Amino acid sequence: MLVLYFVIVDTIEHHRLFAFLFVYDTARTDLLEELFELPFMFSLFAVVFLLQRNDKQAVAKTLPVSRSVLHDVQN
């Protein structure tokens, strides 16, 4: 989805070959570009969020923490 939205936004912004599929009124090109950027930004956020969550879970599984270390950190 992320790649698809990126291609659509790039096509609209730079008037590429398939721009006629998305732009019917050239006076509204800027509006269409901004509207298509919203799903792109949301999908980009979702990808980064999932990657960070998976990374956090992987780090939590690989780092055993002893009680003495926890006691030192809390104090």
C-alpha positions in Angstrom: 0.0 0.0 0.0 2.8 2.4 0.9 4.5 1.9 -2.5 1.2 2.3 -4.3 0.4 5.6 -2.6 3.9 6.8 -3.2 3.6 6.1 -6.9 0.3 7.9 -7.1 1.5 10.9 -5.3 4.7 11.1 -7.4 2.6 10.7 -10.6 0.3 13.6 -9.6 3.1 15.8 -8.4 5.4 15.5 -11.3 2.7 15.0 -14.0 4.0 11.6 -15.0 2.7 9.2 -17.7 -0.4 8.0 -15.7 -1.4 11.4 -14.2 -4.5 11.4 -16.4 -5.9 8.5 -14.3 -5.9 10.6 -11.2 -6.2 14.2 -12.3 -9.4 15.2 -14.1 -9.2 18.9 -13.3 -5.8 20.5 -13.6 -6.9 23.4 -11.4 -7.2 20.9 -8.5 -3.8 19.2 -8.9 -2.4 20.6 -5.7 -5.5 19.5 -3.7 -5.4 16.0 -5.1 -1.7 15.7 -4.4 -2.2 16.7 -0.7 -5.2 14.3 -0.4 -3.3 11.4 -1.7 -0.3 12.2 0.6 -2.5 11.6 3.7 -2.9 7.8 3.2 0.8 7.7 2.2 1.8 9.4 5.5 -0.6 7.1 7.5 0.8 4.0 5.9 4.4 5.2 6.5 3.5 5.8 10.1 2.0 2.3 10.4 5.1 0.6 8.9 7.5 2.5 11.3 5.2 1.8 14.3 5.1 -1.9 13.5 8.9 -2.1 12.9 9.6 -0.3 16.2 7.2 -2.5 18.1 8.7 -5.7 16.7 12.2 -4.4 17.5 11.2 -3.6 21.0 9.8 -7.1 21.5 12.9 -8.7 20.1 15.1 -6.7 22.4 13.0 -7.6 25.4 13.3 -11.3 24.6 17.1 -11.2 24.1 18.1 -9.2 27.2 17.7 -11.0 30.4 17.6 -8.6 33.4 18.6 -9.8 36.9 17.0 -8.4 40.0 20.2 -6.7 41.1 20.3 -4.7 37.9 16.7 -3.7 38.3 17.3 -2.6 41.9 20.3 -0.5 40.8 18.3 1.2 38.1 15.4 2.0 40.4 17.6 3.6 43.0 
